[in-house]
Amino acid sequence: MNVTVTFNELLRERNAPETRKRVTLDAIDGFLKEAYRINSHITSLHRELQDVRQAYLSTAQPRKTHNRVAKEQTRVLTDRDREEVDANAKQMIRELNAGIRALDEAEQLRRETESAIIRKKYGGLGAFGAWASGGIISSKTEEHAEAEAKARDLGIHRDSILWFLRQRLELCCRTQQEMMETRLKRELEKNRSMLSRSGATIAGDFAEFPPSARRNSLTAPAAPIPMSEDGQFPSQGLTEEQIQMFEQGNQDMMKHFENSLDKVRYVSYVLSISIGTPLLGCICTRVPSASATPWGR
């Protein structure tokens, strides 16, 4: 139940000012409008990173399905999709960081201008008036002190807003970097698992040979393998089908490791850029540390 009208009537009966109307985004100053805009984009970016996190970190391969509901529930990203997620997130972080810096620079300019106006207004006539009234020249009038206190309070309030925006953007940076690091770890674990399974498969293929032959091949001293007349090594009792199977397995294994190595190189390259870039340092341009607050300095 809204009792604002009744409350305002009681205030008018007692000659008291009415309650202020609700503050809207159109009624606030430019600093707060820009801060609201930046914060809304930071919130959207962090929400998008959280929504795509599970699909981004999944190592499952995309499966073709004609079920629309199943596609929406089991979202799987390709490597190109993950690269686009990384690129878009980094671009958004750069733009938001630039917006915070521009807002900070504009605020510093406003403070310098306001301070100059206060000095000009109260520095000359105010000191002369204090001397004429018998006071100390260096003392400030009540109006002068009130103007400085108002400017100081506004500066502290806007410092806290800038600190809040930097903290939120730093959270997005950590979230995106943690996703990339986890992705790299899972790729490495997947490659180790594939290598272990490949080794087990090769061992199983050699199990077809008699144990005595394997034992003799391990204990006998190594001897040079004679080559045939056409320059090829002899098959050593392997059938043509087994030779083709080993060759195909070697080719598949090399192709898999080359693709995996490319993925690891890419993720490592992106991580090195993320760690080496001064982006995280620029986020806290005016804050000594990430945990420091503007009112605690």
C-alpha positions, -999 to +999 in steps of 0.1 A: +000+000+000+014+034-010+010+060+017+032+086+002+002+110-006-011+107+030+024+112+044+029+143+022-004+158+034+008+154+070+041+171+061+023+201+045+001+205+076+033+210+096+050+231+070+076+204+064+091+196+030+075+168+011+093+135+005+114+134-026+103+116-057+119+083-066+152+087-083+152+075-120+181+069-143+171+100-164+172+122-134+208+114-123+240+130-135+262+118-163+287+101-140+261+077-125+245+071-159+279+059-173+286+039-142+252+022-145+259+014-182+293-001-175+280-021-145+251-035-166+276-047-193+299-062-167+269-081-152+259-094-186+295-105-194+298-124-161+264-140-166+273-152-201+306-166-189+288-186-162+262-198-186+287-211-212+312-225-186+299-261-186+298-263-224+332-245-227+349-270-203+333-301-217+357-324-236+329-344-253+328-343-291+297-327-308+271-353-317+246-349-346+210-350-334+177-339-349+160-334-316+158-297-309+152-302-271+183-324-269+204-298-287+194-271-262+200-294-232+233-309-243+251-279-257+286-288-269+311-263-282+337-268-309+372-255-306+363-226-329+334-218-306+357-217-276+381-194-294+352-171-302+342-171-265+377-162-255+380-135-281+347-119-273+353-119-236+387-103-239+373-076-263+345-068-238+369-067-209+392-043-228+363-020-237+349-020-202+383-013-187+387+016-211+353+029-201+362+028-164+395+046-171+377+073-191+351+077-163+380+081-138+398+106-159+366+127-163+360+126-126+396+138-119+390+167-143+358+176-126+374+176-092+402+198-104+377+222-119+356+222-088+386+228-065+397+257-086+363+273-085+361+269-047+396+285-043+387+313-066+354+319-048+366+318-012+403+324-015+401+362-020+370+379-007+365+352+019+399+358+035+394+396+034+360+393+050+374+371+078+402+397+084+376+426+084+355+408+110+385+404+133+391+368+126+423+350+115+431+354+078+438+317+073+405+305+089+377+294+066+342+307+066+314+283+073+302+285+037+338+277+025+341+247+048+307+234+038+316+237+001+348+217+006+331+191+027+304+186+000+331+183-027+350+158-005+319+137+002+310+136-035+346+125-043+345+097-018+312+085-031+324+084-067+356+067-056+336+039-041+317+036-074+349+033-094+363+008-069+331-013-072+333-013-110+370-023-109+362-052-085+334-065-107+355-063-139+384-080-121+360-108-112+352-113-149+389-114-156+395-141-130+365-161-142+376-161-179+412-169-170+401-197-147+380-212-175+410-211-199+433-227-174+408-255-166+403-261-203+441-265-208+443-289-178+415-311-192+430-312-226+463-324-211+445-350-190+426-362-221+458-365-241+474-386-213+444-408-213+445-413-250+482-421-249+476-447-222+448-464-242+470-463-273+499-480-254+475-507-241+462-513-276+497-518-290+506-541-262+475-562-270+485-564-306+519-578-297+502-604-274+494-625-305+530-635-307+542-665-285+557-657-251+589-674-260+594-653-291+588-621-270+612-633-243+639-642-269+634-608-286+639-590-253+669-610-240+687-615-273+714-590-281+704-564-307+716-572-342+714-552-374+682-559-393+690-570-428+673-552-457+658-569-487+669-563-522+643-535-528+657-516-498+628-523-474+630-539-440+616-575-438+582-580-422+596-603-395+567-627-397+540-600-398+512-604-423+503-577-448+472-569-428+491-564-396+516-541-412+488-520-427+471-519-393+503-507-375+509-481-402+474-468-400+475-468-362+508-448-363+493-423-387+461-419-366+482-415-335+504-388-351+474-369-364+457-370-330+489-358-312+494-330-338+459-318-333+462-320-295+495-302-296+480-274-317+452-270-291+477-270-262+499-244-280+469-222-287+456-223-251+491-218-238+496-188-261+464-172-250+472-178-214+506-163-217+490-132-233+465-130-205+491-133-178+515-109-195+491-082-204+488-052-180+451-054-182+445-066-147+469-040-134+451-013-153+418-022-137+431-010-103+447+022-116+439+043-086+434+015-060+466+004-042+454-032-039+424-052-049+412-055-013+417-018-004+386+003-003+385+040-013+373+050+022+400+030+039+429+050+025 
